[in-house]
Amino acid sequence: MTFYILKLVIMLPIIALLIYGSLWLYRKYQPQNMMRQNSNSLNVVEVMPIGVNNKLAVVDFEGRKILLSVTRNGVAKIDAKNAD
């Protein structure tokens, strides 16, 4: 009986550390965070949902504002203007 209690006392902190470490790694290496770090010339200015699966997005890319339609099937450019 004492062997099982000893095993429990040793294994619970190890399991807790493994859970904490895996959550920390997941937050650190999420794909969205990695994209944000690498792209300095692309900024999402605003996103507006226009339906269940459709969105309009304004993106600032290298000094140009681009209006995009985002759907399940893909992304389409609607309009582009130079940012003043």
CYANA upper distance limits for C-alpha pairs under 8 A (distance plus 0.5 A):
  1 MET  CA      5 ILE  CA      7.07
  2 THR  CA      6 LEU  CA      6.51
  3 PHE  CA      7 LYS  CA      6.60
  4 TYR  CA      8 LEU  CA      6.59
  5 ILE  CA      9 VAL  CA      6.66
  6 LEU  CA     10 ILE  CA      6.78
  7 LYS  CA     11 MET  CA      6.45
  8 LEU  CA     12 LEU  CA      6.42
  9 VAL  CA     13 PRO  CA      7.83
 10 ILE  CA     14 ILE  CA      7.43
 11 MET  CA     15 ILE  CA      6.61
 12 LEU  CA     16 ALA  CA      6.64
 13 PRO  CA     17 LEU  CA      6.60
 14 ILE  CA     18 LEU  CA      6.75
 15 ILE  CA     19 ILE  CA      6.73
 16 ALA  CA     20 TYR  CA      6.65
 17 LEU  CA     21 GLY  CA      6.45
 18 LEU  CA     22 SER  CA      6.59
 19 ILE  CA     23 LEU  CA      6.74
 20 TYR  CA     24 TRP  CA      6.66
 21 GLY  CA     25 LEU  CA      6.67
 22 SER  CA     26 TYR  CA      6.61
 23 LEU  CA     27 ARG  CA      6.74
 24 TRP  CA     28 LYS  CA      6.64
 25 LEU  CA     29 TYR  CA      6.53
 26 TYR  CA     30 GLN  CA      6.42
 28 LYS  CA     33 ASN  CA      8.07
 29 TYR  CA     33 ASN  CA      7.38
 29 TYR  CA     34 MET  CA      7.08
 30 GLN  CA     34 MET  CA      6.89
 31 PRO  CA     35 MET  CA      6.69
 32 GLN  CA     36 ARG  CA      6.77
 33 ASN  CA     37 GLN  CA      6.83
 34 MET  CA     38 ASN  CA      6.94
 35 MET  CA     39 SER  CA      6.74
 36 ARG  CA     40 ASN  CA      8.14
 41 SER  CA     60 ASP  CA      8.23
 41 SER  CA     61 PHE  CA      6.16
 41 SER  CA     62 GLU  CA      5.86
 42 LEU  CA     59 VAL  CA      7.51
 42 LEU  CA     60 ASP  CA      6.33
 42 LEU  CA     61 PHE  CA      5.21
 42 LEU  CA     62 GLU  CA      7.40
 43 ASN  CA     59 VAL  CA      6.25
 43 ASN  CA     60 ASP  CA      5.62
 43 ASN  CA     61 PHE  CA      7.08
 44 VAL  CA     57 ALA  CA      7.77
 44 VAL  CA     58 VAL  CA      6.72
 44 VAL  CA     59 VAL  CA      5.03
 44 VAL  CA     60 ASP  CA      6.76
 45 VAL  CA     57 ALA  CA      8.04
 45 VAL  CA     58 VAL  CA      5.90
 45 VAL  CA     59 VAL  CA      5.92
 45 VAL  CA     60 ASP  CA      6.95
 46 GLU  CA     57 ALA  CA      6.23
 46 GLU  CA     58 VAL  CA      5.77
 46 GLU  CA     59 VAL  CA      7.77
 47 VAL  CA     55 LYS  CA      7.20
 47 VAL  CA     56 LEU  CA      6.22
 47 VAL  CA     57 ALA  CA      4.85
 47 VAL  CA     58 VAL  CA      6.96
 48 MET  CA     55 LYS  CA      6.04
 48 MET  CA     56 LEU  CA      5.69
 48 MET  CA     57 ALA  CA      6.86
 49 PRO  CA     53 ASN  CA      8.45
 49 PRO  CA     54 ASN  CA      6.56
 49 PRO  CA     55 LYS  CA      4.71
 49 PRO  CA     56 LEU  CA      6.78
 50 ILE  CA     54 ASN  CA      6.06
 50 ILE  CA     55 LYS  CA      5.81
 50 ILE  CA     56 LEU  CA      7.41
 51 GLY  CA     55 LYS  CA      7.44
 53 ASN  CA     71 THR  CA      6.32
 53 ASN  CA     72 ARG  CA      6.81
 54 ASN  CA     69 SER  CA      7.71
 54 ASN  CA     70 VAL  CA      6.26
 54 ASN  CA     71 THR  CA      5.23
 54 ASN  CA     72 ARG  CA      7.88
 55 LYS  CA     69 SER  CA      6.47
 55 LYS  CA     70 VAL  CA      5.59
 55 LYS  CA     71 THR  CA      7.08
 56 LEU  CA     67 LEU  CA      7.50
 56 LEU  CA     68 LEU  CA      6.23
 56 LEU  CA     69 SER  CA      5.34
 56 LEU  CA     70 VAL  CA      6.63
 57 ALA  CA     67 LEU  CA      6.28
 57 ALA  CA     68 LEU  CA      5.60
 57 ALA  CA     69 SER  CA      6.95
 57 ALA  CA     70 VAL  CA      7.68
 58 VAL  CA     65 LYS  CA      7.03
 58 VAL  CA     66 ILE  CA      6.11
 58 VAL  CA     67 LEU  CA      5.16
 58 VAL  CA     68 LEU  CA      6.79
 59 VAL  CA     65 LYS  CA      6.07
 59 VAL  CA     66 ILE  CA      5.65
 59 VAL  CA     67 LEU  CA      6.99
 59 VAL  CA     68 LEU  CA      8.00
 60 ASP  CA     64 ARG  CA      6.04
 60 ASP  CA     65 LYS  CA      4.99
 60 ASP  CA     66 ILE  CA      6.82
 61 PHE  CA     65 LYS  CA      6.85
 61 PHE  CA     66 ILE  CA      7.80
 63 GLY  CA     82 ASN  CA      6.76
 63 GLY  CA     83 ALA  CA      5.94
 64 ARG  CA     80 ALA  CA      7.24
 64 ARG  CA     81 LYS  CA      6.12
 64 ARG  CA     82 ASN  CA      4.87
 64 ARG  CA     83 ALA  CA      5.60
 65 LYS  CA     80 ALA  CA      6.20
 65 LYS  CA     81 LYS  CA      5.80
 65 LYS  CA     82 ASN  CA      6.58
 65 LYS  CA     83 ALA  CA      6.32
 66 ILE  CA     77 LYS  CA      7.60
 66 ILE  CA     78 ILE  CA      8.08
 66 ILE  CA     79 ASP  CA      6.34
 66 ILE  CA     80 ALA  CA      4.80
 66 ILE  CA     81 LYS  CA      6.97
 67 LEU  CA     77 LYS  CA      6.63
 67 LEU  CA     78 ILE  CA      5.94
 67 LEU  CA     79 ASP  CA      5.64
 67 LEU  CA     80 ALA  CA      6.68
 68 LEU  CA     75 VAL  CA      7.09
 68 LEU  CA     76 ALA  CA      6.12
 68 LEU  CA     77 LYS  CA      5.10
 68 LEU  CA     78 ILE  CA      6.01
 68 LEU  CA     79 ASP  CA      7.83
 69 SER  CA     75 VAL  CA      6.14
 69 SER  CA     76 ALA  CA      5.68
 69 SER  CA     77 LYS  CA      6.87
 69 SER  CA     78 ILE  CA      7.18
 70 VAL  CA     74 GLY  CA      6.62
 70 VAL  CA     75 VAL  CA      5.13
 70 VAL  CA     76 ALA  CA      7.19
 71 THR  CA     75 VAL  CA      6.80
